[in-house]
Amino acid sequence: MALPSKLPRQFILVRTFVNAKVKWVRDLYLDNAILKEKDLKQVVSFKNEIVSSTSKSLSLYNASLLKDPLNLSMTTTKFIDKYHCIFMQFQPDRGFPPHVKLTPHALCLHKEEMDIHNCPINRVDIVHRIARLLMLAGMGKLPLYVIDKLKWDLGLPHDYVKTLLADYPDYFDVCSIEDPSSGKEMLALELVSWRKELSVSDLEKRAMSLDYCGDKRRHDISFPMFYPKGFDLEKRVKSWVENWQKLPYISPYEDAFHLDLSSDLAEKWIVAILHELLCLLVSKKTERGNLLCYGECLGLDSRFKKALVHHPGIFYISNKIRTQTVVLREAYRKDVLIRKHPLMAMRFRYIHLMTKTQKHHRQVELKDNSQIEA
């Protein structure tokens, strides 16, 4: 999509954002949405390591080696014990060390999860979202380590390179590129050919569905904004946001690097990239570091940082669970994800099993305390 030919020069060159600090206000609902998934990624990742082994189990020693790679907040033994409705210890044979495997209930959930990953409709959906990830801002290649960082949030299968990408040679090719910082070769994912039919942003699709423009795209699309209770922008910042929303919308799939990156219009394009990236994720959120890593590939990481801070009505940054998580506000109603991808529905079933485990532990603690008091 090309820029309007008679776009006013001030849109392209002028930066009008006022020198005012946009305050951060805690959103209890979105914080709770983050907290509900505490340890979920670690539980599913640990589960994947177990089922990937030939015996569908791991010795406790080998399991203990996963503490740092999986970023566990406790020892592996405590982790296994905490979620005993998902993991169970057993003795494979006399003289063998203790092992850990999945409980029957967790194994059933895993099989259902694999059915979702293997469903043809979901496979095509994932392929399209990865293609769009590569197409954002005109990109055609992306280091695999960047995709690995977003793997959980994209909802990719555990061994996605072999089980997914290899089946779509007309879409992707794994190649080698040079790391600009070290000069060493590293693996990257390349889009074989540009997919014009996929280069329509989520906001553009919504505009079309509302029949604002028929089969044409609008240039005056604005971003949905939602502020938490008690949030109040300074008058001059509020005025800037209102004027900024009226600027032409540039598709995140359009190459707009010719714009002055200090201009308001360029910031609207950068916000469009961030917005679309979060829309591609199954949970509509990801760690802030993942976004900045992606932005670094574009040479826009510093602009990403500023855009996330300038637009608290679009993005919320939560400080829960020992990290900063960026949430797309419009995707949630209070602490509930509005449109659930089938994989997210599956993950909430894991959470239910994890919560059941925690309730059991609390009941045991209460029983032990009552016996001590007696």
ROLUMNU-998531 format. One record per residue (C-alpha): residue number from 0; residue in three letters; chain; x, y, z. Coordinates in nm, 2 decimals. Example, Ala and Ser with C-alpha at 12.3 -4.5 7.8 and 13.67 -1.06 7.14 Angstrom:
[atom 0; 'ala'; 'A'; [1.23; -0.45; 0.78]] [atom 1; 'ser'; 'A'; [1.37; -0.11; 0.71]] 
//
This chain:
[atom 0; 'met'; 'A'; [0.00; 0.00; 0.00]] [atom 1; 'ala'; 'A'; [0.15; 0.33; -0.11]] [atom 2; 'leu'; 'A'; [0.13; 0.65; 0.09]] [atom 3; 'pro'; 'A'; [-0.12; 0.91; -0.03]] [atom 4; 'ser'; 'A'; [0.05; 1.11; -0.30]] [atom 5; 'lys'; 'A'; [-0.05; 1.45; -0.15]] [atom 6; 'leu'; 'A'; [0.03; 1.36; 0.20]] [atom 7; 'pro'; 'A'; [0.11; 1.69; 0.39]] [atom 8; 'arg'; 'A'; [0.48; 1.74; 0.44]] [atom 9; 'gln'; 'A'; [0.44; 1.80; 0.81]] [atom 10; 'phe'; 'A'; [0.30; 1.45; 0.85]] [atom 11; 'ile'; 'A'; [0.62; 1.31; 0.71]] [atom 12; 'leu'; 'A'; [0.88; 1.53; 0.88]] [atom 13; 'val'; 'A'; [0.75; 1.69; 1.19]] [atom 14; 'arg'; 'A'; [0.77; 1.54; 1.54]] [atom 15; 'thr'; 'A'; [0.51; 1.70; 1.77]] [atom 16; 'phe'; 'A'; [0.50; 1.47; 2.07]] [atom 17; 'val'; 'A'; [0.51; 1.69; 2.37]] [atom 18; 'asn'; 'A'; [0.79; 1.66; 2.62]] [atom 19; 'ala'; 'A'; [0.57; 1.51; 2.89]] [atom 20; 'lys'; 'A'; [0.60; 1.19; 3.09]] [atom 21; 'val'; 'A'; [0.32; 0.95; 3.02]] [atom 22; 'lys'; 'A'; [0.25; 0.79; 3.36]] [atom 23; 'trp'; 'A'; [0.22; 0.42; 3.42]] [atom 24; 'val'; 'A'; [-0.09; 0.31; 3.60]] [atom 25; 'arg'; 'A'; [-0.13; -0.05; 3.73]] [atom 26; 'asp'; 'A'; [-0.41; -0.25; 3.57]] [atom 27; 'leu'; 'A'; [-0.52; -0.51; 3.82]] [atom 28; 'tyr'; 'A'; [-0.71; -0.71; 3.57]] [atom 29; 'leu'; 'A'; [-0.43; -0.74; 3.31]] [atom 30; 'asp'; 'A'; [-0.18; -0.82; 3.59]] [atom 31; 'asn'; 'A'; [-0.41; -1.10; 3.70]] [atom 32; 'ala'; 'A'; [-0.42; -1.23; 3.34]] [atom 33; 'ile'; 'A'; [-0.04; -1.26; 3.36]] [atom 34; 'leu'; 'A'; [-0.05; -1.41; 3.71]] [atom 35; 'lys'; 'A'; [-0.30; -1.68; 3.61]] [atom 36; 'glu'; 'A'; [-0.03; -1.82; 3.37]] [atom 37; 'lys'; 'A'; [0.25; -1.83; 3.63]] [atom 38; 'asp'; 'A'; [0.46; -2.14; 3.57]] [atom 39; 'leu'; 'A'; [0.24; -2.25; 3.28]] [atom 40; 'lys'; 'A'; [0.52; -2.21; 3.02]] [atom 41; 'gln'; 'A'; [0.76; -2.40; 3.24]] [atom 42; 'val'; 'A'; [0.51; -2.68; 3.30]] [atom 43; 'val'; 'A'; [0.43; -2.73; 2.93]] [atom 44; 'ser'; 'A'; [0.80; -2.70; 2.84]] [atom 45; 'phe'; 'A'; [0.90; -2.96; 3.10]] [atom 46; 'lys'; 'A'; [0.61; -3.18; 2.98]] [atom 47; 'asn'; 'A'; [0.75; -3.15; 2.62]] [atom 48; 'glu'; 'A'; [1.10; -3.26; 2.74]] [atom 49; 'ile'; 'A'; [0.95; -3.57; 2.90]] [atom 50; 'val'; 'A'; [0.74; -3.68; 2.61]] [atom 51; 'ser'; 'A'; [1.03; -3.61; 2.37]] [atom 52; 'ser'; 'A'; [1.24; -3.88; 2.53]] [atom 53; 'thr'; 'A'; [1.22; -4.23; 2.39]] [atom 54; 'ser'; 'A'; [1.10; -4.37; 2.73]] [atom 55; 'lys'; 'A'; [0.85; -4.09; 2.78]] [atom 56; 'ser'; 'A'; [1.03; -4.03; 3.11]] [atom 57; 'leu'; 'A'; [1.34; -3.86; 3.26]] [atom 58; 'ser'; 'A'; [1.57; -3.96; 3.54]] [atom 59; 'leu'; 'A'; [1.56; -3.71; 3.82]] [atom 60; 'tyr'; 'A'; [1.92; -3.63; 3.75]] [atom 61; 'asn'; 'A'; [1.85; -3.54; 3.38]] [atom 62; 'ala'; 'A'; [1.54; -3.35; 3.49]] [atom 63; 'ser'; 'A'; [1.75; -3.14; 3.74]] [atom 64; 'leu'; 'A'; [1.96; -3.02; 3.44]] [atom 65; 'leu'; 'A'; [1.65; -2.85; 3.30]] [atom 66; 'lys'; 'A'; [1.62; -2.60; 3.59]] [atom 67; 'asp'; 'A'; [1.82; -2.32; 3.42]] [atom 68; 'pro'; 'A'; [1.71; -2.39; 3.05]] [atom 69; 'leu'; 'A'; [1.35; -2.38; 3.16]] [atom 70; 'asn'; 'A'; [1.40; -2.09; 3.39]] [atom 71; 'leu'; 'A'; [1.24; -2.27; 3.69]] [atom 72; 'ser'; 'A'; [1.20; -2.06; 4.00]] [atom 73; 'met'; 'A'; [1.27; -2.36; 4.23]] [atom 74; 'thr'; 'A'; [1.46; -2.69; 4.22]] [atom 75; 'thr'; 'A'; [1.33; -2.94; 3.98]] [atom 76; 'thr'; 'A'; [1.23; -3.18; 4.26]] [atom 77; 'lys'; 'A'; [1.02; -2.91; 4.42]] [atom 78; 'phe'; 'A'; [0.87; -2.82; 4.09]] [atom 79; 'ile'; 'A'; [0.77; -3.19; 4.03]] [atom 80; 'asp'; 'A'; [0.62; -3.22; 4.37]] [atom 81; 'lys'; 'A'; [0.43; -2.89; 4.35]] [atom 82; 'tyr'; 'A'; [0.26; -3.00; 4.03]] [atom 83; 'his'; 'A'; [0.21; -3.36; 4.12]] [atom 84; 'cys'; 'A'; [-0.12; -3.38; 3.93]] [atom 85; 'ile'; 'A'; [0.09; -3.33; 3.61]] [atom 86; 'phe'; 'A'; [0.42; -3.50; 3.70]] [atom 87; 'met'; 'A'; [0.48; -3.82; 3.90]] [atom 88; 'gln'; 'A'; [0.79; -3.99; 4.02]] [atom 89; 'phe'; 'A'; [0.84; -4.37; 3.98]] [atom 90; 'gln'; 'A'; [1.11; -4.64; 4.01]] [atom 91; 'pro'; 'A'; [1.15; -4.79; 3.66]] [atom 92; 'asp'; 'A'; [1.33; -5.10; 3.80]] [atom 93; 'arg'; 'A'; [1.53; -5.22; 4.09]] [atom 94; 'gly'; 'A'; [1.87; -5.06; 4.09]] [atom 95; 'phe'; 'A'; [1.76; -4.78; 3.86]] [atom 96; 'pro'; 'A'; [1.74; -4.41; 3.98]] [atom 97; 'pro'; 'A'; [1.40; -4.25; 4.03]] [atom 98; 'his'; 'A'; [1.24; -4.11; 3.71]] [atom 99; 'val'; 'A'; [0.96; -3.86; 3.64]] [atom 100; 'lys'; 'A'; [0.68; -3.91; 3.39]] [atom 101; 'leu'; 'A'; [0.34; -3.75; 3.31]] [atom 102; 'thr'; 'A'; [0.03; -3.85; 3.51]] [atom 103; 'pro'; 'A'; [-0.24; -4.02; 3.31]] [atom 104; 'his'; 'A'; [-0.45; -3.70; 3.32]] [atom 105; 'ala'; 'A'; [-0.16; -3.48; 3.19]] [atom 106; 'leu'; 'A'; [-0.08; -3.74; 2.92]] [atom 107; 'cys'; 'A'; [-0.44; -3.71; 2.80]] [atom 108; 'leu'; 'A'; [-0.41; -3.33; 2.79]] [atom 109; 'his'; 'A'; [-0.09; -3.37; 2.59]] [atom 110; 'lys'; 'A'; [-0.25; -3.59; 2.33]] [atom 111; 'glu'; 'A'; [-0.53; -3.34; 2.29]] [atom 112; 'glu'; 'A'; [-0.28; -3.06; 2.25]] [atom 113; 'met'; 'A'; [-0.10; -3.26; 1.98]] [atom 114; 'asp'; 'A'; [-0.44; -3.31; 1.80]] [atom 115; 'ile'; 'A'; [-0.47; -2.93; 1.79]] [atom 116; 'his'; 'A'; [-0.12; -2.88; 1.66]] [atom 117; 'asn'; 'A'; [-0.18; -3.15; 1.39]] [atom 118; 'cys'; 'A'; [-0.52; -3.03; 1.29]] [atom 119; 'pro'; 'A'; [-0.49; -2.92; 0.92]] [atom 120; 'ile'; 'A'; [-0.67; -2.59; 0.98]] [atom 121; 'asn'; 'A'; [-0.45; -2.50; 1.28]] [atom 122; 'arg'; 'A'; [-0.13; -2.60; 1.08]] [atom 123; 'val'; 'A'; [-0.23; -2.36; 0.80]] [atom 124; 'asp'; 'A'; [-0.31; -2.09; 1.05]] [atom 125; 'ile'; 'A'; [0.03; -2.12; 1.22]] [atom 126; 'val'; 'A'; [0.20; -2.12; 0.88]] [atom 127; 'his'; 'A'; [0.02; -1.80; 0.78]] [atom 128; 'arg'; 'A'; [0.11; -1.63; 1.10]] [atom 129; 'ile'; 'A'; [0.48; -1.72; 1.07]] [atom 130; 'ala'; 'A'; [0.47; -1.59; 0.71]] [atom 131; 'arg'; 'A'; [0.32; -1.26; 0.83]] [atom 132; 'leu'; 'A'; [0.58; -1.24; 1.10]] [atom 133; 'leu'; 'A'; [0.84; -1.25; 0.83]] [atom 134; 'met'; 'A'; [0.66; -1.01; 0.61]] [atom 135; 'leu'; 'A'; [0.62; -0.74; 0.88]] [atom 136; 'ala'; 'A'; [0.79; -0.42; 0.78]] [atom 137; 'gly'; 'A'; [0.90; -0.58; 0.45]] [atom 138; 'met'; 'A'; [1.12; -0.84; 0.61]] [atom 139; 'gly'; 'A'; [1.19; -1.17; 0.43]] [atom 140; 'lys'; 'A'; [1.43; -1.33; 0.67]] [atom 141; 'leu'; 'A'; [1.44; -1.37; 1.05]] [atom 142; 'pro'; 'A'; [1.71; -1.54; 1.27]] [atom 143; 'leu'; 'A'; [1.57; -1.86; 1.41]] [atom 144; 'tyr'; 'A'; [1.67; -1.75; 1.76]] [atom 145; 'val'; 'A'; [1.42; -1.46; 1.73]] [atom 146; 'ile'; 'A'; [1.14; -1.70; 1.63]] [atom 147; 'asp'; 'A'; [1.24; -1.93; 1.92]] [atom 148; 'lys'; 'A'; [1.19; -1.64; 2.16]] [atom 149; 'leu'; 'A'; [0.84; -1.60; 2.03]] [atom 150; 'lys'; 'A'; [0.77; -1.97; 1.99]] [atom 151; 'trp'; 'A'; [0.56; -2.00; 2.30]] [atom 152; 'asp'; 'A'; [0.35; -1.69; 2.22]] [atom 153; 'leu'; 'A'; [0.30; -1.79; 1.86]] [atom 154; 'gly'; 'A'; [0.18; -2.13; 1.97]] [atom 155; 'leu'; 'A'; [0.44; -2.33; 1.77]] [atom 156; 'pro'; 'A'; [0.48; -2.70; 1.83]] [atom 157; 'his'; 'A'; [0.79; -2.81; 2.04]] [atom 158; 'asp'; 'A'; [0.99; -2.92; 1.74]] [atom 159; 'tyr'; 'A'; [0.84; -2.69; 1.48]] [atom 160; 'val'; 'A'; [1.13; -2.68; 1.24]] [atom 161; 'lys'; 'A'; [1.10; -3.05; 1.17]] [atom 162; 'thr'; 'A'; [0.73; -3.12; 1.22]] [atom 163; 'leu'; 'A'; [0.59; -2.80; 1.07]] [atom 164; 'leu'; 'A'; [0.82; -2.59; 0.86]] [atom 165; 'ala'; 'A'; [0.97; -2.89; 0.67]] [atom 166; 'asp'; 'A'; [0.62; -2.97; 0.53]] [atom 167; 'tyr'; 'A'; [0.59; -2.62; 0.37]] [atom 168; 'pro'; 'A'; [0.88; -2.58; 0.14]] [atom 169; 'asp'; 'A'; [0.67; -2.35; -0.08]] [atom 170; 'tyr'; 'A'; [0.65; -2.11; 0.21]] [atom 171; 'phe'; 'A'; [0.98; -2.14; 0.40]] [atom 172; 'asp'; 'A'; [1.35; -2.21; 0.37]] [atom 173; 'val'; 'A'; [1.60; -2.25; 0.65]] [atom 174; 'cys'; 'A'; [1.92; -2.07; 0.54]] [atom 175; 'ser'; 'A'; [2.24; -1.92; 0.69]] [atom 176; 'ile'; 'A'; [2.29; -1.55; 0.75]] [atom 177; 'glu'; 'A'; [2.57; -1.35; 0.90]] [atom 178; 'asp'; 'A'; [2.53; -1.22; 1.25]] [atom 179; 'pro'; 'A'; [2.61; -0.84; 1.22]] [atom 180; 'ser'; 'A'; [2.74; -0.82; 1.57]] [atom 181; 'ser'; 'A'; [2.98; -1.12; 1.57]] [atom 182; 'gly'; 'A'; [3.02; -1.19; 1.19]] [atom 183; 'lys'; 'A'; [2.95; -1.56; 1.25]] [atom 184; 'glu'; 'A'; [2.70; -1.76; 1.05]] [atom 185; 'met'; 'A'; [2.36; -1.84; 1.21]] [atom 186; 'leu'; 'A'; [2.04; -2.01; 1.10]] [atom 187; 'ala'; 'A'; [1.75; -1.80; 0.97]] [atom 188; 'leu'; 'A'; [1.40; -1.86; 0.84]] [atom 189; 'glu'; 'A'; [1.34; -1.72; 0.49]] [atom 190; 'leu'; 'A'; [1.01; -1.66; 0.32]] [atom 191; 'val'; 'A'; [1.03; -1.82; -0.02]] [atom 192; 'ser'; 'A'; [0.80; -1.57; -0.19]] [atom 193; 'trp'; 'A'; [0.59; -1.27; -0.08]] [atom 194; 'arg'; 'A'; [0.23; -1.36; 0.00]] [atom 195; 'lys'; 'A'; [0.03; -1.05; -0.10]] [atom 196; 'glu'; 'A'; [-0.30; -1.21; 0.03]] [atom 197; 'leu'; 'A'; [-0.15; -1.23; 0.38]] [atom 198; 'ser'; 'A'; [-0.02; -0.87; 0.38]] [atom 199; 'val'; 'A'; [-0.34; -0.72; 0.53]] [atom 200; 'ser'; 'A'; [-0.32; -0.61; 0.89]] [atom 201; 'asp'; 'A'; [-0.58; -0.71; 1.16]] [atom 202; 'leu'; 'A'; [-0.69; -0.34; 1.18]] [atom 203; 'glu'; 'A'; [-0.74; -0.33; 0.80]] [atom 204; 'lys'; 'A'; [-0.95; -0.65; 0.81]] [atom 205; 'arg'; 'A'; [-1.17; -0.50; 1.07]] [atom 206; 'ala'; 'A'; [-1.22; -0.19; 0.87]] [atom 207; 'met'; 'A'; [-1.32; -0.40; 0.57]] [atom 208; 'ser'; 'A'; [-1.56; -0.61; 0.77]] [atom 209; 'leu'; 'A'; [-1.73; -0.29; 0.89]] [atom 210; 'asp'; 'A'; [-1.77; -0.20; 0.52]] [atom 211; 'tyr'; 'A'; [-1.59; 0.13; 0.57]] [atom 212; 'cys'; 'A'; [-1.41; 0.10; 0.24]] [atom 213; 'gly'; 'A'; [-1.54; -0.20; 0.04]] [atom 214; 'asp'; 'A'; [-1.25; -0.37; -0.12]] [atom 215; 'lys'; 'A'; [-1.01; -0.08; -0.06]] [atom 216; 'arg'; 'A'; [-0.80; -0.01; 0.25]] [atom 217; 'arg'; 'A'; [-0.85; 0.30; 0.46]] [atom 218; 'his'; 'A'; [-0.57; 0.54; 0.54]] [atom 219; 'asp'; 'A'; [-0.75; 0.69; 0.84]] [atom 220; 'ile'; 'A'; [-0.77; 0.38; 1.06]] [atom 221; 'ser'; 'A'; [-0.73; 0.46; 1.42]] [atom 222; 'phe'; 'A'; [-0.61; 0.23; 1.70]] [atom 223; 'pro'; 'A'; [-0.86; 0.11; 1.97]] [atom 224; 'met'; 'A'; [-0.76; 0.26; 2.30]] [atom 225; 'phe'; 'A'; [-0.86; 0.15; 2.65]] [atom 226; 'tyr'; 'A'; [-0.74; 0.31; 2.98]] [atom 227; 'pro'; 'A'; [-0.76; 0.15; 3.32]] [atom 228; 'lys'; 'A'; [-0.98; 0.31; 3.59]] [atom 229; 'gly'; 'A'; [-0.81; 0.61; 3.74]] [atom 230; 'phe'; 'A'; [-0.59; 0.68; 3.44]] [atom 231; 'asp'; 'A'; [-0.59; 1.04; 3.32]] [atom 232; 'leu'; 'A'; [-0.36; 1.18; 3.04]] [atom 233; 'glu'; 'A'; [-0.23; 1.53; 3.07]] [atom 234; 'lys'; 'A'; [-0.43; 1.77; 2.86]] [atom 235; 'arg'; 'A'; [-0.15; 1.84; 2.62]] [atom 236; 'val'; 'A'; [-0.07; 1.46; 2.58]] [atom 237; 'lys'; 'A'; [-0.44; 1.38; 2.53]] [atom 238; 'ser'; 'A'; [-0.45; 1.65; 2.25]] [atom 239; 'trp'; 'A'; [-0.14; 1.50; 2.09]] [atom 240; 'val'; 'A'; [-0.29; 1.15; 2.09]] [atom 241; 'glu'; 'A'; [-0.62; 1.27; 1.93]] [atom 242; 'asn'; 'A'; [-0.43; 1.44; 1.65]] [atom 243; 'trp'; 'A'; [-0.19; 1.15; 1.62]] [atom 244; 'gln'; 'A'; [-0.49; 0.91; 1.57]] [atom 245; 'lys'; 'A'; [-0.60; 1.12; 1.27]] [atom 246; 'leu'; 'A'; [-0.28; 1.07; 1.09]] [atom 247; 'pro'; 'A'; [-0.28; 0.83; 0.78]] [atom 248; 'tyr'; 'A'; [-0.25; 0.47; 0.87]] [atom 249; 'ile'; 'A'; [0.04; 0.29; 0.71]] [atom 250; 'ser'; 'A'; [0.02; -0.09; 0.69]] [atom 251; 'pro'; 'A'; [0.29; -0.26; 0.90]] [atom 252; 'tyr'; 'A'; [0.35; -0.48; 0.59]] [atom 253; 'glu'; 'A'; [0.45; -0.16; 0.40]] [atom 254; 'asp'; 'A'; [0.82; -0.05; 0.38]] [atom 255; 'ala'; 'A'; [0.81; 0.29; 0.53]] [atom 256; 'phe'; 'A'; [1.18; 0.33; 0.63]] [atom 257; 'his'; 'A'; [1.19; 0.63; 0.40]] [atom 258; 'leu'; 'A'; [1.00; 0.83; 0.66]] [atom 259; 'asp'; 'A'; [1.18; 1.04; 0.91]] [atom 260; 'leu'; 'A'; [1.18; 0.81; 1.22]] [atom 261; 'ser'; 'A'; [1.14; 1.10; 1.45]] [atom 262; 'ser'; 'A'; [0.81; 1.20; 1.29]] [atom 263; 'asp'; 'A'; [0.46; 1.13; 1.42]] [atom 264; 'leu'; 'A'; [0.37; 0.94; 1.11]] [atom 265; 'ala'; 'A'; [0.67; 0.71; 1.15]] [atom 266; 'glu'; 'A'; [0.56; 0.64; 1.51]] [atom 267; 'lys'; 'A'; [0.21; 0.55; 1.39]] [atom 268; 'trp'; 'A'; [0.37; 0.30; 1.15]] [atom 269; 'ile'; 'A'; [0.59; 0.16; 1.43]] [atom 270; 'val'; 'A'; [0.28; 0.13; 1.66]] [atom 271; 'ala'; 'A'; [0.11; -0.06; 1.37]] [atom 272; 'ile'; 'A'; [0.40; -0.30; 1.36]] [atom 273; 'leu'; 'A'; [0.38; -0.37; 1.73]] [atom 274; 'his'; 'A'; [0.00; -0.39; 1.72]] [atom 275; 'glu'; 'A'; [0.01; -0.64; 1.43]] [atom 276; 'leu'; 'A'; [0.29; -0.85; 1.59]] [atom 277; 'leu'; 'A'; [0.08; -0.89; 1.91]] [atom 278; 'cys'; 'A'; [-0.22; -0.98; 1.70]] [atom 279; 'leu'; 'A'; [-0.03; -1.27; 1.56]] [atom 280; 'leu'; 'A'; [0.03; -1.42; 1.90]] [atom 281; 'val'; 'A'; [-0.22; -1.67; 2.05]] [atom 282; 'ser'; 'A'; [-0.23; -1.49; 2.39]] [atom 283; 'lys'; 'A'; [-0.20; -1.13; 2.25]] [atom 284; 'lys'; 'A'; [0.09; -1.07; 2.48]] [atom 285; 'thr'; 'A'; [0.46; -1.14; 2.51]] [atom 286; 'glu'; 'A'; [0.77; -1.04; 2.71]] [atom 287; 'arg'; 'A'; [0.89; -0.69; 2.64]] [atom 288; 'gly'; 'A'; [1.24; -0.83; 2.56]] [atom 289; 'asn'; 'A'; [1.09; -1.04; 2.28]] [atom 290; 'leu'; 'A'; [0.95; -0.74; 2.11]] [atom 291; 'leu'; 'A'; [1.27; -0.55; 2.15]] [atom 292; 'cys'; 'A'; [1.47; -0.85; 2.01]] [atom 293; 'tyr'; 'A'; [1.24; -0.85; 1.70]] [atom 294; 'gly'; 'A'; [1.27; -0.47; 1.68]] [atom 295; 'glu'; 'A'; [1.65; -0.50; 1.68]] [atom 296; 'cys'; 'A'; [1.63; -0.71; 1.36]] [atom 297; 'leu'; 'A'; [1.45; -0.41; 1.20]] [atom 298; 'gly'; 'A'; [1.69; -0.15; 1.36]] [atom 299; 'leu'; 'A'; [1.39; -0.01; 1.54]] [atom 300; 'asp'; 'A'; [1.44; -0.14; 1.90]] [atom 301; 'ser'; 'A'; [1.48; 0.21; 2.04]] [atom 302; 'arg'; 'A'; [1.16; 0.33; 1.86]] [atom 303; 'phe'; 'A'; [0.98; 0.02; 1.99]] [atom 304; 'lys'; 'A'; [1.07; 0.12; 2.35]] [atom 305; 'lys'; 'A'; [0.94; 0.47; 2.31]] [atom 306; 'ala'; 'A'; [0.62; 0.37; 2.13]] [atom 307; 'leu'; 'A'; [0.53; 0.12; 2.41]] [atom 308; 'val'; 'A'; [0.56; 0.40; 2.67]] [atom 309; 'his'; 'A'; [0.39; 0.67; 2.46]] [atom 310; 'his'; 'A'; [0.07; 0.46; 2.41]] [atom 311; 'pro'; 'A'; [-0.06; 0.31; 2.73]] [atom 312; 'gly'; 'A'; [-0.41; 0.30; 2.59]] [atom 313; 'ile'; 'A'; [-0.29; 0.05; 2.33]] [atom 314; 'phe'; 'A'; [-0.02; -0.14; 2.52]] [atom 315; 'tyr'; 'A'; [0.00; -0.23; 2.89]] [atom 316; 'ile'; 'A'; [0.33; -0.33; 3.04]] [atom 317; 'ser'; 'A'; [0.29; -0.56; 3.34]] [atom 318; 'asn'; 'A'; [0.58; -0.62; 3.59]] [atom 319; 'lys'; 'A'; [0.45; -0.95; 3.72]] [atom 320; 'ile'; 'A'; [0.63; -1.29; 3.73]] [atom 321; 'arg'; 'A'; [0.98; -1.15; 3.74]] [atom 322; 'thr'; 'A'; [0.96; -0.99; 3.40]] [atom 323; 'gln'; 'A'; [0.79; -0.72; 3.19]] [atom 324; 'thr'; 'A'; [0.51; -0.84; 2.97]] [atom 325; 'val'; 'A'; [0.35; -0.63; 2.70]] [atom 326; 'val'; 'A'; [-0.03; -0.69; 2.66]] [atom 327; 'leu'; 'A'; [-0.25; -0.57; 2.38]] [atom 328; 'arg'; 'A'; [-0.53; -0.41; 2.58]] [atom 329; 'glu'; 'A'; [-0.81; -0.44; 2.32]] [atom 330; 'ala'; 'A'; [-0.77; -0.82; 2.33]] [atom 331; 'tyr'; 'A'; [-0.89; -0.85; 2.69]] [atom 332; 'arg'; 'A'; [-1.21; -0.78; 2.87]] [atom 333; 'lys'; 'A'; [-1.09; -0.73; 3.23]] [atom 334; 'asp'; 'A'; [-0.86; -1.04; 3.27]] [atom 335; 'val'; 'A'; [-1.03; -1.26; 3.01]] [atom 336; 'leu'; 'A'; [-0.90; -1.31; 2.66]] [atom 337; 'ile'; 'A'; [-1.19; -1.22; 2.43]] [atom 338; 'arg'; 'A'; [-1.11; -1.44; 2.13]] [atom 339; 'lys'; 'A'; [-0.94; -1.77; 2.23]] [atom 340; 'his'; 'A'; [-0.73; -1.96; 1.99]] [atom 341; 'pro'; 'A'; [-0.79; -2.34; 2.04]] [atom 342; 'leu'; 'A'; [-0.44; -2.37; 2.18]] [atom 343; 'met'; 'A'; [-0.52; -2.11; 2.45]] [atom 344; 'ala'; 'A'; [-0.83; -2.30; 2.55]] [atom 345; 'met'; 'A'; [-0.60; -2.60; 2.59]] [atom 346; 'arg'; 'A'; [-0.36; -2.41; 2.80]] [atom 347; 'phe'; 'A'; [-0.63; -2.30; 3.04]] [atom 348; 'arg'; 'A'; [-0.70; -2.67; 3.09]] [atom 349; 'tyr'; 'A'; [-0.34; -2.71; 3.20]] [atom 350; 'ile'; 'A'; [-0.38; -2.42; 3.43]] [atom 351; 'his'; 'A'; [-0.69; -2.59; 3.58]] [atom 352; 'leu'; 'A'; [-0.48; -2.90; 3.66]] [atom 353; 'met'; 'A'; [-0.20; -2.68; 3.80]] [atom 354; 'thr'; 'A'; [-0.45; -2.50; 4.02]] [atom 355; 'lys'; 'A'; [-0.60; -2.83; 4.14]] [atom 356; 'thr'; 'A'; [-0.25; -2.93; 4.24]] [atom 357; 'gln'; 'A'; [-0.20; -2.61; 4.44]] [atom 358; 'lys'; 'A'; [-0.53; -2.64; 4.61]] [atom 359; 'his'; 'A'; [-0.43; -2.99; 4.72]] [atom 360; 'his'; 'A'; [-0.11; -2.86; 4.87]] [atom 361; 'arg'; 'A'; [-0.29; -2.58; 5.06]] [atom 362; 'gln'; 'A'; [-0.54; -2.84; 5.20]] [atom 363; 'val'; 'A'; [-0.25; -3.06; 5.32]] [atom 364; 'glu'; 'A'; [-0.08; -2.76; 5.48]] [atom 365; 'leu'; 'A'; [-0.40; -2.66; 5.66]] [atom 366; 'lys'; 'A'; [-0.45; -3.02; 5.78]] [atom 367; 'asp'; 'A'; [-0.09; -3.03; 5.91]] [atom 368; 'asn'; 'A'; [-0.12; -2.70; 6.09]] [atom 369; 'ser'; 'A'; [-0.45; -2.81; 6.25]] [atom 370; 'gln'; 'A'; [-0.28; -3.13; 6.38]] [atom 371; 'ile'; 'A'; [0.01; -2.93; 6.52]] [atom 372; 'glu'; 'A'; [-0.23; -2.69; 6.70]] [atom 373; 'ala'; 'A'; [-0.43; -2.98; 6.84]] 
//
